[in-house]
Amino acid sequence: MLPKFSTTRIDRARTQAGFAMPLALGMGLMMIIIAASLIGRSQSDRATTVSQRELNRALSVSEAGAIRFQSFLDRHKLLATKSFAQWRLTLDSLPLSQSSCRLIDIIAAKQQADLFQASTWIALDNSDANKGRYRIIDYQYQNGVGKLKVAAEIGTYNNPQNISKHSLIVDIPIGSESAGIAPPALWANTFNLSTTQPITGQIQGATCPQLANVDVDGITGVEATNIALISGVPSGQIIADPFTPIPAPKVAPTNAIPLPAITASIQLPRVGSGDVPDVNHEYHYLVDIDNPSSGYSIKLQDLDRLTINVTANQKINLYLKGNIDFAGSQTVNVNSAHPNLRIYGSTQTIRLIIKDTAAITAFIHAPLADAESVHALTPNPNPQITGAVWVNSWNSMTSQNQLPIIQSGTWSDFGISKLEQPSQLSPISYWQRVEN
């Protein structure tokens, strides 16, 4: 006799079997979803890794472009303190024959400036396009820092979908070498120095000489022997700088005291005249001309003396309407270790004469004047110019004896804002990625 089973037990078993099947199916589906998710995530991670790798490659190209640009600036330091617009304005004004200027290769600079200005793509390696390319977007000089923006691409350039792009902004600190350099003792556009005329200080040419006339020291008419030696050490240097013109003539302030042409001995400030300095302890005089035919604002001779009687922290500023003639045995006396007499020529100051036994202590700034009659008649060691002379041209070849120029004074003493000199580039100090 067969055993009897409970209907309830059979129904329970059937119910459990009915739940197991969907559960197994659900678990299988969940495993499939998890597997698909892991595969998708793996593919996404791989794509992200590839994308990041390509982005890093583009970053490396942009960094290489920035370093190459800095290397170019290091070879053409005069461009470091100029923005793009100034590069072209200056470079285009210079003939290609000046390509051997000591401080800059003008042909190379022009070619490179053309590429930079046009944002031309530059291959990192001309023999392998796969290494990427870069272009210079902009370069601006601001307050001692060169701000460079460079873009880079790497990939298949005929397929925009396969190109990785990157842009970078970097700061290049530009240290001015003029920080420890005194203003030029003699600054002119053209020179013809006597070989016996020593200069204690820097000689600077405002323009680069023509290729055919370039000599060893870089400026026509100037030889290394013109730089005086102090204890056997050169007292200065010779610089040819085509980018830095002599500062333009200064305009007399509205409070300048009118003064007749100086044609005889005079003491400044004038005794009993009521001449009053400004808040900076400076006297300002606007000096007229002697007559329209000769047009001299200063014309001294024989024993005429121009005597300055101020304290060390005071300055006398003479703004001239006309020419300068220091012929004769006059002396410009200055009661200071540094020149406290500044003689500023105007646009009408086109001639400067210094000769005979003249001894001058002053800063003479006459950027349009031609100094054509500079000579001493006697070998007296006392005649000399102490301070500085900045003129359009300087010719002392007629000098029978030495007429030394001894630099004395700072930019502040001369009343001229310090000008940028060929600069010293420091390592890049700031990097910033730019989203494309």
C-alpha positions as CSV (number, residue, x, y, z in Angstrom):
1,M,0.0,0.0,0.0
2,L,1.5,3.2,-1.1
3,P,2.1,6.0,1.4
4,K,-0.1,9.0,1.2
5,F,1.4,12.5,0.8
6,S,-0.1,15.6,2.1
7,T,-1.6,17.9,-0.6
8,T,-0.2,20.9,1.4
9,R,3.4,19.7,1.1
10,I,3.1,19.1,-2.6
11,D,1.7,22.6,-3.1
12,R,4.5,24.1,-1.0
13,A,7.1,22.4,-3.1
14,R,5.5,23.6,-6.3
15,T,5.4,27.2,-4.9
16,Q,9.1,27.1,-4.0
17,A,10.0,25.9,-7.5
18,G,8.0,28.7,-9.0
19,F,10.0,31.3,-7.0
20,A,13.4,29.8,-7.8
21,M,13.2,30.1,-11.5
22,P,12.6,33.9,-11.6
23,L,15.2,34.4,-8.9
24,A,17.7,32.5,-11.0
25,L,16.8,34.4,-14.1
26,G,17.1,37.7,-12.1
27,M,20.4,36.8,-10.7
28,G,21.7,35.9,-14.2
29,L,20.4,39.2,-15.6
30,M,22.0,41.1,-12.8
31,M,25.3,39.3,-13.5
32,I,25.0,40.2,-17.2
33,I,24.3,43.9,-16.3
34,I,27.2,44.0,-13.9
35,A,29.5,42.3,-16.5
36,A,28.3,44.8,-19.2
37,S,28.8,47.7,-16.8
38,L,32.3,46.5,-16.0
39,I,33.1,46.1,-19.7
40,G,31.7,49.5,-20.4
41,R,33.6,51.1,-17.5
42,S,36.8,49.4,-18.7
43,Q,36.3,50.8,-22.2
44,S,35.5,54.2,-20.8
45,D,38.5,54.1,-18.5
46,R,40.6,53.0,-21.5
47,A,39.2,55.9,-23.6
48,T,39.8,58.3,-20.7
49,T,43.3,57.0,-20.4
50,V,43.9,57.4,-24.1
51,S,42.4,60.9,-24.1
52,Q,44.5,61.9,-21.1
53,R,47.6,60.4,-22.7
54,E,46.9,62.4,-25.9
55,L,46.2,65.5,-23.8
56,N,49.5,65.1,-22.0
57,R,51.3,64.7,-25.3
58,A,49.7,68.0,-26.5
59,L,50.7,69.5,-23.2
60,S,54.3,68.4,-23.8
61,V,54.2,70.0,-27.3
62,S,52.9,73.3,-25.9
63,E,55.6,73.2,-23.2
64,A,58.3,72.5,-25.9
65,G,56.9,75.5,-27.9
66,A,57.2,77.8,-24.9
67,I,60.7,76.7,-24.2
68,R,61.7,77.2,-27.8
69,F,60.2,80.7,-27.7
70,Q,62.1,81.5,-24.6
71,S,65.3,80.2,-26.3
72,F,64.6,82.6,-29.2
73,L,64.2,85.5,-26.7
74,D,67.5,84.5,-25.0
75,R,69.3,84.8,-28.4
76,H,67.5,88.1,-29.2
77,K,67.3,89.7,-25.7
78,L,66.4,93.2,-27.0
79,L,63.0,91.7,-28.0
80,A,62.2,90.4,-24.5
81,T,61.0,93.7,-23.3
82,K,58.9,94.4,-26.4
83,S,55.4,93.1,-27.2
84,F,54.6,91.7,-30.7
85,A,53.4,95.1,-32.1
86,Q,56.7,96.7,-31.1
87,W,58.7,93.9,-32.7
88,R,57.4,94.5,-36.2
89,L,57.4,98.3,-35.9
90,T,61.1,98.2,-35.0
91,L,62.2,95.3,-37.2
92,D,60.5,96.7,-40.3
93,S,62.3,100.0,-39.9
94,L,65.7,98.4,-40.1
95,P,67.4,97.3,-43.3
96,L,68.5,93.7,-43.8
97,S,72.0,94.9,-44.2
98,Q,72.2,95.3,-40.4
99,S,71.9,91.6,-39.8
100,S,75.3,91.4,-38.2
101,C,74.5,93.8,-35.4
102,R,76.2,92.5,-32.3
103,L,73.1,92.2,-30.2
104,I,70.6,90.8,-32.6
105,D,70.3,88.8,-35.9
106,I,67.8,91.0,-37.7
107,I,67.2,88.6,-40.6
108,A,66.4,85.7,-38.2
109,A,64.4,87.9,-36.0
110,K,62.2,89.1,-38.9
111,Q,61.6,85.6,-40.1
112,Q,60.7,84.4,-36.7
113,A,58.5,87.4,-35.9
114,D,56.6,86.8,-39.2
115,L,55.8,83.3,-38.1
116,F,54.8,84.4,-34.6
117,Q,52.7,87.3,-35.7
118,A,50.8,85.1,-38.2
119,S,50.2,82.4,-35.6
120,T,51.8,80.0,-38.1
121,W,51.9,76.3,-37.0
122,I,55.5,75.2,-36.4
123,A,56.3,71.5,-36.4
124,L,58.1,70.2,-33.4
125,D,60.0,68.0,-35.8
126,N,59.9,68.7,-39.5
127,S,60.8,65.1,-40.3
128,D,58.0,63.6,-38.1
129,A,54.6,65.2,-38.1
130,N,53.4,62.7,-35.4
131,K,55.4,64.7,-32.8
132,G,53.0,67.6,-33.0
133,R,53.1,71.3,-33.8
134,Y,52.7,74.5,-31.9
135,R,52.0,78.2,-32.6
136,I,52.5,81.4,-30.6
137,I,49.2,83.1,-30.0
138,D,50.5,86.2,-28.2
139,Y,53.4,87.7,-26.3
140,Q,53.1,90.8,-24.2
141,Y,55.7,92.5,-21.9
142,Q,54.3,94.0,-18.7
143,N,56.2,95.3,-15.7
144,G,59.2,92.9,-15.9
145,V,57.2,89.9,-17.0
146,G,56.8,88.4,-20.5
147,K,53.4,86.9,-20.8
148,L,53.3,84.1,-23.5
149,K,50.3,82.2,-24.8
150,V,51.1,79.1,-26.9
151,A,48.8,76.5,-28.5
152,A,49.6,72.9,-29.5
153,E,48.1,70.1,-31.5
154,I,49.0,66.5,-32.0
155,G,47.3,63.7,-33.9
156,T,45.9,63.2,-37.4
157,Y,45.6,66.8,-38.7
158,N,43.4,65.8,-41.7
159,N,40.8,64.4,-39.2
160,P,39.7,66.9,-36.6
161,Q,38.2,64.0,-34.5
162,N,41.7,62.6,-34.0
163,I,43.5,65.8,-32.9
164,S,44.3,66.6,-29.3
165,K,44.7,70.3,-28.5
166,H,46.2,72.2,-25.7
167,S,46.9,75.8,-24.9
168,L,49.3,77.2,-22.3
169,I,49.9,80.6,-20.7
170,V,53.3,81.1,-19.1
171,D,55.1,84.0,-17.4
172,I,58.8,84.6,-18.1
173,P,60.5,86.9,-15.6
174,I,62.6,89.5,-17.4
175,G,65.3,91.0,-15.3
176,S,66.7,94.3,-16.5
177,E,70.4,94.3,-16.7
178,S,70.3,98.1,-16.4
179,A,69.6,97.7,-12.7
180,G,73.3,97.7,-12.0
181,I,74.4,99.7,-15.0
182,A,74.8,103.5,-14.8
183,P,73.3,105.6,-17.7
184,P,75.6,105.9,-20.7
185,A,78.4,108.4,-20.5
186,L,78.1,109.1,-24.2
187,W,75.0,108.2,-26.2
188,A,74.7,109.1,-29.9
189,N,73.3,107.8,-33.2
190,T,76.6,108.2,-35.0
191,F,80.2,108.5,-33.7
192,N,83.6,109.7,-34.9
193,L,85.7,109.6,-31.7
194,S,89.3,110.6,-31.5
195,T,91.4,107.7,-30.6
196,T,92.8,109.8,-27.8
197,Q,89.5,110.5,-26.2
198,P,88.9,108.1,-23.3
199,I,85.4,107.5,-22.0
200,T,84.9,106.4,-18.4
201,G,81.5,104.7,-18.6
202,Q,79.3,103.1,-21.1
203,I,79.1,104.2,-24.8
204,Q,75.8,103.5,-26.5
205,G,74.7,103.7,-30.1
206,A,71.1,104.3,-30.7
207,T,71.2,102.4,-34.0
208,C,73.0,99.4,-35.3
209,P,75.7,100.2,-37.9
210,Q,75.5,99.1,-41.5
211,L,76.9,95.7,-42.2
212,A,79.7,97.0,-44.4
213,N,80.9,99.3,-41.6
214,V,80.6,96.9,-38.6
215,D,83.9,96.7,-36.7
216,V,85.1,94.7,-33.8
217,D,83.3,96.6,-31.1
218,G,80.1,96.9,-33.0
219,I,79.8,100.7,-33.5
220,T,81.4,102.5,-36.3
221,G,83.8,105.2,-35.2
222,V,84.2,103.7,-31.7
223,E,87.1,101.5,-30.7
224,A,87.7,99.5,-27.5
225,T,90.6,101.9,-26.8
226,N,88.0,104.7,-26.1
227,I,86.9,102.9,-23.0
228,A,89.1,104.2,-20.2
229,L,90.8,101.7,-17.8
230,I,90.7,102.1,-14.1
231,S,93.4,100.1,-12.3
232,G,93.7,98.1,-15.5
233,V,90.0,97.2,-15.7
234,P,87.7,98.6,-18.4
235,S,85.4,101.3,-16.9
236,G,82.5,100.6,-19.2
237,Q,81.3,98.9,-22.3
238,I,80.2,99.6,-25.9
239,I,76.6,98.8,-26.7
240,A,74.8,98.9,-30.1
241,D,71.1,98.9,-29.4
242,P,68.8,99.4,-32.4
243,F,65.6,99.3,-30.3
244,T,66.3,102.0,-27.8
245,P,66.4,105.5,-29.2
246,I,67.8,108.4,-27.2
247,P,65.0,109.8,-25.1
248,A,63.1,112.6,-26.9
249,P,63.7,116.3,-25.9
250,K,62.1,117.3,-22.6
251,V,59.5,120.0,-22.6
252,A,59.9,122.8,-20.0
253,P,57.2,122.8,-17.3
254,T,54.7,125.6,-17.2
255,N,56.3,127.0,-14.1
256,A,59.8,127.4,-15.7
257,I,61.4,130.8,-15.0
258,P,62.1,132.8,-18.2
259,L,65.8,133.5,-18.7
260,P,67.7,135.4,-21.4
261,A,70.3,133.7,-23.4
262,I,73.4,132.9,-21.3
263,T,76.2,134.8,-23.0
264,A,78.3,135.8,-20.0
265,S,79.2,134.6,-16.6
266,I,76.1,133.9,-14.5
267,Q,75.4,132.2,-11.1
268,L,72.3,130.1,-10.7
269,P,70.0,130.5,-8.9
270,R,70.3,134.2,-9.4
271,V,71.0,136.2,-6.2
272,G,68.2,138.5,-5.1
273,S,66.0,137.5,-8.1
274,G,63.4,135.6,-6.2
275,D,64.1,132.4,-8.0
276,V,62.2,129.7,-6.1
277,P,62.6,125.9,-6.4
278,D,59.6,123.6,-6.8
279,V,58.5,121.0,-4.2
280,N,61.2,118.7,-5.3
281,H,64.0,121.3,-4.7
282,E,64.5,121.8,-8.4
283,Y,64.9,125.1,-10.2
284,H,63.5,125.3,-13.8
285,Y,64.6,127.9,-16.3
286,L,63.5,128.4,-19.9
287,V,66.5,129.9,-21.7
288,D,65.8,132.1,-24.7
289,I,68.1,132.6,-27.8
290,D,70.6,135.4,-28.3
291,N,69.3,136.3,-31.7
292,P,67.4,134.6,-34.5
293,S,70.4,134.5,-36.9
294,S,72.7,132.5,-34.6
295,G,70.1,130.9,-32.3
296,Y,72.2,130.2,-29.3
297,S,70.8,129.7,-25.8
298,I,74.2,129.2,-24.3
299,K,77.3,131.0,-25.9
300,L,80.2,131.4,-23.5
301,Q,83.8,132.3,-24.3
302,D,87.1,133.5,-22.8
303,L,86.8,133.5,-19.0
304,D,83.0,133.2,-18.8
305,R,81.7,131.1,-15.9
306,L,78.5,129.3,-15.4
307,T,78.4,128.8,-11.6
308,I,75.9,126.6,-9.8
309,N,75.3,127.4,-6.2
310,V,72.8,124.9,-4.8
311,T,72.9,122.3,-2.1
312,A,73.6,118.6,-2.9
313,N,69.9,117.7,-3.0
314,Q,68.9,120.5,-5.4
315,K,68.9,120.6,-9.2
316,I,69.2,123.3,-11.8
317,N,67.3,122.5,-15.0
318,L,68.0,124.6,-18.1
319,Y,65.5,124.1,-21.0
320,L,67.0,125.6,-24.1
321,K,65.3,127.2,-27.0
322,G,68.4,127.1,-29.1
323,N,72.0,125.9,-29.6
324,I,74.9,125.4,-27.2
325,D,78.5,126.9,-27.5
326,F,80.9,126.1,-24.7
327,A,83.9,127.5,-26.6
328,G,86.3,129.3,-24.4
329,S,87.8,128.7,-21.0
330,Q,84.5,128.7,-19.1
331,T,83.8,126.3,-16.3
332,V,80.5,124.9,-15.1
333,N,80.9,124.6,-11.4
334,V,78.6,122.2,-9.5
335,N,78.4,121.9,-5.7
336,S,77.8,118.2,-5.6
337,A,79.5,114.9,-6.1
338,H,76.9,114.2,-8.8
339,P,75.8,116.6,-11.6
340,N,73.0,118.8,-10.3
341,L,73.0,120.8,-13.5
342,R,70.8,119.4,-16.3
343,I,70.9,121.0,-19.7
344,Y,68.0,119.9,-21.9
345,G,68.0,120.8,-25.6
346,S,64.8,121.4,-27.5
347,T,63.8,120.4,-31.0
348,Q,65.6,123.7,-32.0
349,T,68.9,122.6,-30.3
350,I,70.8,121.2,-33.3
351,R,74.4,122.2,-32.6
352,L,76.8,121.7,-29.7
353,I,80.3,123.1,-29.5
354,I,82.7,122.1,-26.8
355,K,86.4,123.2,-27.2
356,D,89.4,124.9,-25.8
357,T,89.9,124.5,-22.1
358,A,86.2,123.9,-21.3
359,A,85.5,121.9,-18.1
360,I,81.9,120.9,-17.7
361,T,80.1,119.1,-14.9
362,A,76.6,118.5,-16.2
363,F,74.1,116.2,-17.9
364,I,73.7,117.4,-21.5
365,H,70.6,116.0,-23.2
366,A,70.3,117.3,-26.7
367,P,69.1,114.3,-28.8
368,L,68.8,116.4,-32.1
369,A,72.1,118.2,-31.8
370,D,75.3,117.5,-33.8
371,A,78.4,117.8,-31.7
372,E,80.8,118.7,-34.5
373,S,83.4,120.9,-33.0
374,V,84.5,119.0,-30.0
375,H,88.2,119.5,-29.3
376,A,90.8,120.7,-26.9
377,L,93.6,123.0,-28.0
378,T,96.0,122.3,-25.1
379,P,97.0,119.0,-23.4
380,N,95.7,120.3,-20.1
381,P,94.4,117.3,-18.1
382,N,91.8,119.5,-16.3
383,P,89.4,120.0,-19.2
384,Q,86.8,117.3,-19.2
385,I,83.1,116.6,-19.2
386,T,81.9,115.1,-15.9
387,G,78.3,113.7,-16.1
388,A,77.1,112.5,-19.5
389,V,76.4,113.7,-23.0
390,W,73.5,112.4,-25.2
391,V,73.3,113.8,-28.7
392,N,72.4,112.9,-32.2
393,S,76.1,112.7,-33.4
394,W,79.5,113.1,-31.8
395,N,82.7,114.1,-33.7
396,S,85.9,114.6,-31.8
397,M,88.3,113.6,-34.6
398,T,89.5,117.3,-34.8
399,S,90.7,117.2,-31.2
400,Q,94.4,117.7,-30.9
401,N,94.3,116.5,-27.3
402,Q,92.1,114.4,-25.0
403,L,88.7,115.6,-23.9
404,P,87.7,112.9,-21.5
405,I,84.1,112.1,-20.6
406,I,83.7,110.8,-17.1
407,Q,80.3,109.3,-16.3
408,S,78.8,110.6,-13.1
409,G,75.2,110.4,-11.9
410,T,72.2,108.1,-11.9
411,W,69.0,108.0,-14.0
412,S,67.4,110.0,-11.2
413,D,70.2,112.5,-11.2
414,F,69.6,113.0,-15.0
415,G,65.8,113.4,-14.6
416,I,65.2,110.6,-17.1
417,S,63.2,107.5,-16.5
418,K,65.4,104.4,-16.5
419,L,65.3,102.7,-19.9
420,E,65.3,98.9,-20.4
421,Q,68.6,97.5,-21.4
422,P,69.3,94.1,-23.0
423,S,67.6,91.8,-20.5
424,Q,68.3,88.6,-18.5
425,L,65.7,85.9,-18.9
426,S,64.8,83.8,-15.8
427,P,63.2,80.3,-15.9
428,I,59.5,80.3,-16.5
429,S,57.8,81.1,-13.2
430,Y,54.1,80.4,-13.9
431,W,52.2,77.8,-16.0
432,Q,48.4,77.8,-16.7
433,R,46.5,75.4,-18.8
434,V,43.8,76.9,-21.0
435,E,40.7,75.0,-22.0
436,N,40.2,74.7,-25.7
